Amino acid sequence: MTIVRRILPVLLAVLLLCACGQGAGKDVVSEVEQEVEQEVETVVEEIEPTPEPTQTPEEAKAMASTASNATKDAPQITDPSTWNESGKKIMEALETKYAPYGMTLQAKEGKPYFLAVNRDANVVTVYTADEDGRYTVPFMAMVCSGGVDTPLGYFATPVDYQWRLLMGPSYGQYATRIFDSYLFHSVPYYSQHKDDIEYDEYNLLGTSASLGCIRLEVVDVKWIYDNCPLGTPVLIYADSETPGPMGKPGTIYTDPTDTEKRGWDPTDPDPANPWDDAFETGTTIRSQAAWDQWEAEHENWQSSLTPTNLQGWSTDSSIAGTRG
C-alpha cells in the first residue's frame, strides 16, 4: 500500500500532462517520466536490498561454537580473513623482542605447535608452521587464567602428568610443565575427583586468577596434553591491548547452587559429566584445520581419559585454600 501511495500521484500527473497536447507539454512529460523511473528504482531497491556477504563455513563455525557455549563472557573474535597476516606480524615482533631468551620461530622437528601465552589478556594462541617452516599460522585460541607471578619468557615443555598435586593442596588434570613450578593445568580440584572442581575458581577463567600457572578448560589443557610433545616451544608474554590474532574466546558459567553440575568442568569429555555434550568443544576459537582435527580425533579421547574418581574427599567453596 505504501508503494502505491508513492507512485500514484506521479502517474496521475503524467496523464494530465498528456491531455494538454503537444509542444512544451512533451518536455514536461519527459521530465515526469524520468521522475517515475527514479521512484520505481528507489522502491525496488527498498524491496530488494543488497544481500549481506555470506560467511564462509570457517567464519560461521568459529562464531557459532564460541558464541553458543559462552554463557558468561561473549567471545571477541576477529575477522578470520585477517588471522594469518596478523599472526605473522605478532609472532615476528615477539621473536625480535624475546630473542635474548632464545626465542625462534623456526619450526622444530616433531613439534607441530608453538604455544603463545598472552599473560595480560589471558589467552593462549596455538600456532603451526607456515610455508617457510616458521610458527606464524594461528591454529586455535584458548581462554586461560594466569597471574601476576606468571613468568615471562621462552621455554620448552619438559614433562606432563594426567593429575598433578598443586599447592593448597589441590589437584590439576592434564598438567604440562612449562618451567620450574609453572604448568598448564585445568582449573584446580579439591580432590582427585572430576566432580570436585573449585567451581568458584572456574568462573574466574579469562581473568588473572592463578598463583602463576596457566589454567585452562579441560578440553583445551587435554588438547595440549595429547597433541603437544614434550619439548614443545612456549612463549609467555604480556600484551593487554591485543589478545592475539584470533581474538579472545568466551567463558562458561558454573552455577554455584547447581549441586549436580557445579563440580564438573563443562568441557570434560568424561561420559559421567552431567553437562550437555555440546560443551565438549569449549569456547575455543578454531581455524578450519583445527575443526578438521577435532572432528577426526575427539571421539578417540575416551581411550586417554583419566579415571573419574581416584582418591580424596569432596569439599566445597566455603573452604579456602591455596590454589595453583
Disulfide bonds with the S-S distance in Angstrom:
none
